[in-house]
Amino acid sequence: MTDRQPPEADSAVPRRRAGRLEAAIITVLSAADRPLTTGEVLERLDAPAALTYSTVITTLNRLAKKGAVTRRRDGKAFRYTAIADAPGLVAAHMNRLLAEEDDRASVLRRFVSGLEPGDEEILRHLLSDPDS
């Protein structure tokens, strides 16, 4: 029996943090003056050459399931439009994570304790005047 080692990741290709590709795609779609195909999204992304069409289409499909983008058929392809902007996508993700925890007070306490001083001040301001 051969002792096979898993292939090592190419260290020359940096990986995006979870959600960063989604945010970049939402930003591209929001800036577009019309719905875009997967190929058009890929062309407009400031992404490494290793980013593939299949990765972009998978991400677009996930965003559609989350309700962050809409898609409509255009011939053989789909065209995508952003519903939410990148900050809205992050906020929705934070809300989904918070909703999964029974002890919301502990989660919020830990979240607030990890904020940078500037972010803490922004949060205080928003809590005192949500419409600002």
N, CA and C of each residue as an Amber inpcrd file, in Angstrom:
protein
   396
   0.8370000  -1.1770000   0.0000000   0.0000000   0.0000000   0.0000000
   0.8840000   1.2440000   0.0000000   0.5480000   2.2010000  -0.8160000
   1.3310000   3.4230000  -0.9280000   0.8160000   4.4690000   0.0400000
   1.7510000   5.1500000   0.6850000   1.3790000   6.2230000   1.6160000
   1.3320000   7.5270000   0.8310000   0.1340000   7.9120000   0.4260000
  -0.0270000   9.1210000  -0.3880000  -0.2710000  10.3200000   0.4980000
   0.3460000  11.3960000   0.1620000   0.1560000  12.6580000   0.8530000
  -0.7860000  13.5190000   0.0200000  -1.6740000  14.2840000   0.6780000
  -2.5420000  15.1690000  -0.1110000  -1.7080000  16.2420000  -0.7900000
  -2.1300000  16.6520000  -1.9860000  -1.3790000  17.7070000  -2.6740000
  -1.4180000  18.9840000  -1.8480000  -0.2970000  19.6510000  -1.8010000
  -0.2210000  20.8960000  -1.0400000  -0.7690000  22.0350000  -1.8690000
  -1.4000000  22.9630000  -1.1880000  -1.9570000  24.1250000  -1.8720000
  -0.8260000  24.9720000  -2.4280000  -1.0540000  25.5610000  -3.5690000
  -0.0760000  26.4450000  -4.1760000   0.0220000  27.7130000  -3.3470000
   1.1440000  27.8830000  -2.6640000   1.2910000  29.0380000  -1.7790000
   1.4170000  30.3450000  -2.5480000   1.6520000  30.2600000  -3.8690000
   1.7570000  31.4830000  -4.6670000   0.3880000  32.0780000  -4.9570000
  -0.6840000  31.2960000  -4.7690000  -2.0350000  31.7820000  -5.0430000
  -2.7180000  32.0630000  -3.7090000  -2.8600000  33.3440000  -3.3550000
  -3.5020000  33.6550000  -2.0720000  -4.9790000  33.3110000  -2.0890000
  -5.4670000  32.7670000  -0.9740000  -6.8860000  32.4430000  -0.8530000
  -7.6060000  33.6290000  -0.2430000  -8.8420000  33.8510000  -0.6970000
  -9.6640000  34.9180000  -0.1400000 -10.2780000  34.4490000   1.1620000
 -10.4900000  35.3710000   2.0860000 -11.2350000  35.0470000   3.2940000
 -12.6650000  34.7310000   2.8960000 -13.3060000  33.9090000   3.7160000
 -14.6960000  33.5340000   3.4370000 -15.5430000  34.7860000   3.2970000
 -16.3300000  34.8460000   2.2600000 -17.2130000  35.9820000   2.0470000
 -16.6060000  37.1100000   1.2430000 -15.2980000  37.1290000   1.1180000
 -14.6680000  38.2300000   0.3850000 -14.9940000  38.1810000  -1.1030000
 -15.0350000  36.9730000  -1.6750000 -15.4000000  36.8600000  -3.0870000
 -16.8520000  37.2750000  -3.2860000 -17.7310000  36.8860000  -2.3670000
 -19.1320000  37.3030000  -2.4620000 -19.2280000  38.8220000  -2.4590000
 -18.5120000  39.4590000  -1.5460000 -18.5520000  40.9240000  -1.4590000
 -18.0040000  41.5600000  -2.7380000 -16.9340000  40.9970000  -3.2770000
 -16.3560000  41.5470000  -4.5090000 -17.3370000  41.4050000  -5.6730000
 -18.0230000  40.2790000  -5.7460000 -19.0020000  40.0630000  -6.8150000
 -20.1750000  41.0280000  -6.6610000 -20.6620000  41.2050000  -5.4470000
 -21.7550000  42.1560000  -5.2060000 -21.3260000  43.5610000  -5.6090000
 -20.0920000  43.9330000  -5.2950000 -19.5820000  45.2560000  -5.6640000
 -19.5600000  45.4210000  -7.1810000 -19.0980000  44.3920000  -7.8920000
 -19.0680000  44.4370000  -9.3630000 -20.4820000  44.5760000  -9.9170000
 -21.4040000  43.7740000  -9.3990000 -22.7840000  43.8310000  -9.8950000
 -23.4420000  45.1720000  -9.5760000 -23.1630000  45.7220000  -8.4040000
 -23.7530000  47.0100000  -8.0090000 -23.2460000  48.1480000  -8.8950000
 -21.9970000  48.0500000  -9.3250000 -21.4060000  49.1100000 -10.1520000
 -21.8210000  48.9980000 -11.6150000 -22.3550000  47.8630000 -12.0100000
 -22.7160000  47.6480000 -13.4110000 -23.9940000  48.3980000 -13.7610000
 -24.0670000  48.8500000 -15.0020000 -25.2510000  49.5700000 -15.4680000
 -26.2940000  48.6370000 -16.0720000 -26.0190000  47.3230000 -16.0190000
 -26.9460000  46.3320000 -16.5580000 -26.6330000  44.9930000 -15.9050000
 -27.5380000  44.0330000 -15.9910000 -27.2520000  42.6940000 -15.4650000
 -26.0630000  42.0730000 -16.2050000 -25.2470000  41.3180000 -15.4710000
 -24.0240000  40.7380000 -16.0390000 -24.0850000  39.2150000 -16.0630000
 -23.4170000  38.6320000 -17.0650000 -23.2370000  37.1830000 -17.1110000
 -22.0760000  36.8130000 -16.1900000 -21.9300000  35.5280000 -15.9430000
 -20.8210000  35.0520000 -15.1110000 -19.4870000  35.4680000 -15.7120000
 -19.3450000  35.3120000 -17.0150000 -18.1000000  35.7020000 -17.6780000
 -17.7960000  37.1840000 -17.5210000 -18.8210000  38.0210000 -17.6290000
 -18.6260000  39.4650000 -17.4680000 -18.2310000  39.8040000 -16.0350000
 -18.8260000  39.1100000 -15.0740000 -18.4450000  39.3220000 -13.6690000
 -16.9790000  38.9560000 -13.4920000 -16.5790000  37.7920000 -13.9990000
 -15.1930000  37.3390000 -13.8810000 -14.2210000  38.3380000 -14.4950000
 -14.5640000  38.8860000 -15.6650000 -13.7100000  39.8780000 -16.3310000
 -13.5350000  41.1390000 -15.5000000 -14.5740000  41.5410000 -14.7620000
 -14.5410000  42.7980000 -14.0070000 -13.9600000  42.6510000 -12.6040000
 -13.8030000  41.4270000 -12.1480000 -13.2360000  41.2220000 -10.8140000
 -11.7390000  41.4950000 -10.8340000 -11.2580000  42.1720000  -9.8030000
  -9.8270000  42.3600000  -9.6300000  -9.3370000  41.1320000  -8.8670000
  -9.1370000  40.0540000  -9.6260000  -8.8760000  38.7660000  -8.9940000
  -7.6370000  38.1180000  -9.5900000  -7.0360000  37.2120000  -8.8230000
  -5.8830000  36.4900000  -9.3640000  -6.2950000  35.6190000 -10.5510000
  -5.3420000  35.3190000 -11.4000000  -5.6100000  34.5090000 -12.5910000
  -6.1520000  33.1290000 -12.2240000  -5.8930000  32.6910000 -10.9990000
  -6.3440000  31.3580000 -10.5790000  -7.8480000  31.2960000 -10.3100000
  -8.5090000  32.4360000 -10.2450000  -9.9590000  32.4430000 -10.0270000
 -10.6380000  31.9030000 -11.2800000 -11.4560000  30.8880000 -11.1100000
 -12.0480000  30.2110000 -12.2680000 -13.5010000  30.6090000 -12.4790000
 -13.9520000  30.3520000 -13.6800000 -15.3480000  30.5780000 -14.0520000
 -16.2560000  29.7810000 -13.1320000 -15.8930000  28.5260000 -12.8580000
 -16.7530000  27.6760000 -12.0250000 -16.8470000  28.2020000 -10.5930000
 -15.7790000  28.7900000 -10.0810000 -15.8330000  29.3800000  -8.7380000
 -16.7920000  30.5620000  -8.7180000 -16.7340000  31.3870000  -9.7600000
 -17.6090000  32.5630000  -9.8340000 -19.0620000  32.1340000  -9.9890000
 -19.3390000  31.1580000 -10.8460000 -20.7310000  30.7410000 -11.0360000
 -21.2740000  30.0850000  -9.7630000 -20.4470000  29.3180000  -9.0650000
 -20.8740000  28.7160000  -7.7990000 -21.2050000  29.8000000  -6.7850000
 -20.3760000  30.8150000  -6.7140000 -20.6080000  31.9160000  -5.7800000
 -21.8650000  32.6920000  -6.1540000 -22.0680000  32.9330000  -7.4450000
 -23.2850000  33.6120000  -7.8920000 -24.5280000  32.7960000  -7.5420000
 -24.4680000  31.4900000  -7.7110000 -25.6060000  30.6370000  -7.3550000
 -25.8880000  30.6970000  -5.8570000 -24.8460000  30.7080000  -5.0470000
 -25.0350000  30.8320000  -3.5880000 -25.6510000  32.1750000  -3.2350000
 -25.1860000  33.2320000  -3.8930000 -25.7520000  34.5580000  -3.6400000
 -27.2210000  34.6110000  -4.0470000 -27.5790000  33.9280000  -5.1260000
 -28.9840000  33.8850000  -5.5590000 -29.8270000  33.1560000  -4.5150000
 -29.3120000  32.0460000  -3.9790000 -30.0490000  31.3010000  -2.9510000
 -30.2130000  32.1210000  -1.6750000 -29.2420000  32.9930000  -1.3810000
 -29.3170000  33.8500000  -0.1950000 -30.2190000  35.0640000  -0.4300000
 -30.6110000  35.2860000  -1.6750000 -31.4490000  36.4330000  -1.9870000
 -30.6690000  37.7220000  -2.1630000 -29.3610000  37.6190000  -2.3490000
 -28.5290000  38.8130000  -2.5160000 -28.4550000  39.2690000  -3.9690000
 -28.7230000  38.3400000  -4.9100000 -28.7480000  38.6900000  -6.3320000
 -29.9710000  38.0320000  -6.9680000 -30.3850000  38.5960000  -8.0790000
 -31.4070000  37.9400000  -8.8920000 -30.7260000  37.4760000 -10.1670000
 -31.3290000  36.4950000 -10.8020000 -30.7980000  36.0400000 -12.0820000
 -31.9580000  35.7910000 -13.0250000 -31.6790000  36.0430000 -14.3040000
 -32.6750000  35.7590000 -15.3250000 -31.9450000  35.1570000 -16.5170000
 -32.6290000  34.2560000 -17.1710000 -32.0330000  33.5730000 -18.3190000
 -31.9320000  34.5430000 -19.4850000 -30.7900000  34.4630000 -20.1800000
 -30.5540000  35.2480000 -21.3880000 -29.8740000  34.3120000 -22.3830000
 -30.6730000  33.6440000 -23.1990000 -30.1230000  32.6200000 -24.0860000
 -29.7030000  31.4190000 -23.2570000 -28.4530000  31.0020000 -23.4000000
 -27.9510000  29.8670000 -22.6320000 -27.3770000  30.2960000 -21.2830000
 -27.1830000  31.5650000 -21.0910000 -26.5480000  32.0670000 -19.8650000
 -27.5800000  32.7040000 -18.9400000 -27.1400000  32.9880000 -17.7320000
 -27.9290000  33.7780000 -16.8040000 -27.2680000  35.1390000 -16.6760000
 -28.0960000  36.1530000 -16.4370000 -27.5980000  37.4920000 -16.1140000
 -27.9850000  37.7840000 -14.6740000 -27.0500000  38.3520000 -13.9380000
 -27.2110000  38.5850000 -12.5010000 -27.2650000  40.0750000 -12.1860000
 -28.0800000  40.4140000 -11.1990000 -28.2140000  41.7820000 -10.7020000
 -28.1360000  41.7410000  -9.1840000 -27.4150000  42.6950000  -8.5970000
 -27.3070000  42.7640000  -7.1380000 -28.5910000  43.3250000  -6.5450000
 -29.0440000  42.7130000  -5.4700000 -30.1780000  43.2330000  -4.7070000
 -29.6520000  44.0210000  -3.5150000 -28.6440000  43.4630000  -2.8660000
 -28.0370000  44.0980000  -1.6990000 -26.6350000  44.5730000  -2.0860000
 -26.1270000  45.5630000  -1.3560000 -24.7430000  45.9730000  -1.5660000
 -23.8550000  45.1370000  -0.6390000 -22.5330000  45.3030000  -0.7460000
 -21.6010000  44.5010000   0.0430000 -21.8210000  44.6740000   1.5500000
 -21.9910000  45.9060000   2.0710000 -22.2640000  46.0360000   3.5060000
 -23.5690000  45.3550000   3.9290000 -24.5780000  45.3900000   3.0720000
 -25.8390000  44.7210000   3.3810000 -25.6760000  43.2120000   3.4400000
 -24.8220000  42.6770000   2.5720000 -24.5470000  41.2440000   2.5750000
 -23.8590000  40.8260000   3.8760000 -22.8790000  41.6070000   4.3120000
 -22.1720000  41.3070000   5.5650000 -23.1320000  41.4050000   6.7430000
 -23.9590000  42.4450000   6.7710000 -24.9230000  42.6150000   7.8690000
 -25.9030000  41.4490000   7.9150000 -26.3640000  40.9980000   6.7610000
 -27.2890000  39.8590000   6.7210000 -26.6110000  38.6000000   7.2420000
 -25.3420000  38.4350000   6.9010000 -24.5840000  37.2770000   7.3850000
 -24.4300000  37.3340000   8.9100000 -24.1270000  38.5000000   9.4280000
 -24.0010000  38.6690000  10.8820000 -25.3270000  38.3510000  11.5670000
 -26.4290000  38.8090000  10.9950000 -27.7490000  38.5370000  11.5750000
 -28.0830000  37.0510000  11.5450000 -27.7290000  36.3680000  10.4420000
 -27.9760000  34.9160000  10.3650000 -27.1880000  34.1770000  11.4410000
 -25.9180000  34.5660000  11.6310000 -25.0990000  33.9170000  12.6500000
 -25.6570000  34.1760000  14.0460000 -26.0660000  35.3900000  14.3050000
 -26.6240000  35.7340000  15.6160000 -27.9130000  34.9550000  15.8670000
 -28.7190000  34.7830000  14.8560000 -29.9880000  34.0760000  15.0090000
 -29.7910000  32.5950000  15.3340000 -28.6310000  32.0480000  15.0040000
 -28.3520000  30.6370000  15.2660000 -27.9810000  30.3620000  16.7150000
 -27.7010000  31.3850000  17.4950000 -27.2390000  31.2130000  18.8730000
 -28.3520000  31.5320000  19.8500000 -28.5590000  30.6400000  20.8330000
 -29.5890000  30.8630000  21.8530000 -29.2210000  31.9990000  22.8040000
 -27.9470000  32.0860000  23.1710000 -27.4960000  33.1000000  24.1270000
 -26.9770000  34.3270000  23.3770000 -27.9110000  35.0890000  22.8470000
 -27.5680000  36.2570000  22.0330000 -26.7860000  37.3000000  22.8260000
 -27.1160000  37.4510000  24.1120000 -26.4270000  38.4430000  24.9400000
 -24.9280000  38.1360000  25.0230000 -24.5770000  36.8690000  25.1920000
 -23.1540000  36.4960000  25.2610000 -22.4520000  36.7560000  23.9310000
 -23.1300000  36.4340000  22.8390000 -22.5370000  36.6730000  21.5210000
 -22.3040000  38.1670000  21.3190000 -23.3070000  38.9690000  21.6080000
 -23.1670000  40.4160000  21.4320000 -22.1020000  40.9980000  22.3630000
 -22.0480000  40.5090000  23.5830000 -21.0350000  40.9800000  24.5420000
 -19.6390000  40.7040000  24.0010000 -19.4350000  39.4950000  23.5170000
 -18.1170000  39.1360000  22.9640000 -17.8150000  39.9070000  21.6850000
 -18.8300000  40.1270000  20.8790000 -18.6350000  40.9110000  19.6660000
 -18.1830000  42.3250000  20.0130000 -18.8980000  42.9590000  20.9360000
 -18.5750000  44.3380000  21.3200000 -17.1960000  44.4140000  21.9660000
 -16.8420000  43.4120000  22.7730000 -15.5380000  43.4560000  23.4480000
 -14.3810000  43.3180000  22.4590000 -14.6410000  42.7880000  21.2740000
 -13.5940000  42.6460000  20.2760000 -13.5120000  43.7740000  19.2720000
 -14.3600000  44.7890000  19.4240000 -14.3610000  45.9030000  18.4670000
 -13.1490000  46.8080000  18.6510000 -12.7030000  47.3700000  17.5540000
 -11.6830000  48.4160000  17.6060000 -12.3220000  49.6520000  18.2340000
 -11.5250000  50.5150000  18.8880000 -12.1090000  51.7070000  19.5330000
 -12.9500000  52.5620000  18.5790000 -12.5190000  52.7430000  17.3550000
 -13.2840000  53.5450000  16.3990000 -14.6120000  52.9000000  16.0470000
 -14.6020000  51.5670000  15.9070000 -15.8470000  50.8430000  15.5990000
 -16.8030000  50.8960000  16.7820000 -16.2390000  50.8270000  17.9820000
 -17.0790000  50.9030000  19.1840000 -17.7930000  52.2540000  19.2480000
 -17.0780000  53.3060000  18.8940000 -17.6900000  54.6420000  18.9010000
 -18.7810000  54.7510000  17.8340000 -18.5500000  54.1750000  16.6640000
 -19.5630000  54.1710000  15.6070000 -20.8080000  53.4310000  16.0850000
 -20.6100000  52.2930000  16.7320000 -21.7330000  51.5130000  17.2360000
 -22.5120000  52.2860000  18.2950000 -21.7970000  52.9330000  19.2070000
 -22.4700000  53.7570000  20.2260000 -23.3160000  54.8430000  19.5620000
 -22.7600000  55.4940000  18.5700000 -23.4680000  56.5610000  17.8710000
 -24.7170000  56.0050000  17.1690000 -24.5710000  54.8720000  16.4960000
 -25.7020000  54.2670000  15.7940000 -26.8000000  53.8160000  16.7610000
 -26.4070000  53.3240000  17.9290000 -27.3990000  52.8860000  18.9150000
 -28.1620000  54.0800000  19.4920000 -27.4930000  55.2080000  19.6250000
 -28.1680000  56.3950000  20.1620000 -28.9870000  57.1170000  19.1030000
 -28.5960000  56.9860000  17.8350000 -29.3150000  57.6750000  16.7440000
 -29.2790000  56.7900000  15.5060000 -30.1440000  55.7850000  15.4120000
 -30.0960000  54.8140000  14.3120000 -30.3080000  55.4210000  12.9260000
 -30.9220000  56.5830000  12.8430000 -31.1930000  57.1860000  11.5390000
 -30.0570000  58.0340000  11.0080000 -28.9720000  58.1470000  11.7740000
 -27.8590000  59.0170000  11.3270000 -26.9920000  58.3560000  10.3130000
